Amino acid sequence: MENPTKEKALPLLLAAVAEVNAMLPAAKRIEERSDTILSGPGGIDSLTLVNLVVELESRIEDEFDLELTLADGIDGDHDPFQTVDTLADYVASQLAEAGHG
């Protein structure tokens, strides 16, 4: 992986996915792959997405002593929640902005 901040973000995100998956029935689990669609057509349901975001924010706070509100990243032109990879990129950018990059 070329982006050192993404190297910090992706493991946190995948750990959050695993935690959320532990609460879900097998048929509803999130695939632990970078191209897994999270939002939009073919994505996970909205409650699962909210649980994932809350778990990820909690892990970021624990790891970096940093409170992020990831939902602030949604705007009309860009949805950082499209895939696991786009969410990892967004978290990496937020960490870098906060001086953890």
C-alpha positions, 0 to 999 in steps of 0.5 A, spaced: 500 500 500 502 506 497 499 511 502 502 510 509 495 513 512 491 508 509 495 503 512 493 505 518 486 506 516 484 500 513 486 495 519 481 499 523 476 499 518 476 491 517 476 490 524 470 494 524 467 490 519 469 484 523 465 487 529 459 488 525 459 482 522 459 478 528 452 481 530 449 479 523 446 473 520 451 470 515 447 472 509 447 479 511 455 480 513 459 485 509 465 482 505 472 483 508 474 486 501 476 493 498 471 493 493 465 491 497 460 496 496 457 499 502 452 504 499 447 505 493 445 499 489 448 492 491 450 495 498 449 493 505 442 496 509 442 503 512 442 500 519 448 496 518 452 502 515 450 506 521 453 500 525 459 500 521 460 507 521 459 508 529 464 502 530 469 505 526 469 512 529 469 508 536 476 505 533 479 511 531 477 515 537 481 509 541 487 508 537 488 516 535 484 519 541 481 523 535 473 524 535 471 524 527 464 524 525 465 520 518 458 522 516 460 529 515 464 527 509 457 526 505 456 531 500 452 532 493 458 530 489 462 525 493 460 519 497 466 516 501 461 510 503 461 507 496 466 501 498 470 499 503 476 502 499 473 509 498 471 509 506 478 507 507 481 513 503 476 518 506 478 515 513 486 516 511 484 523 509 481 525 515 487 522 519 492 526 515 488 532 516 488 531 523 496 530 523 496 523 524 498 521 517 
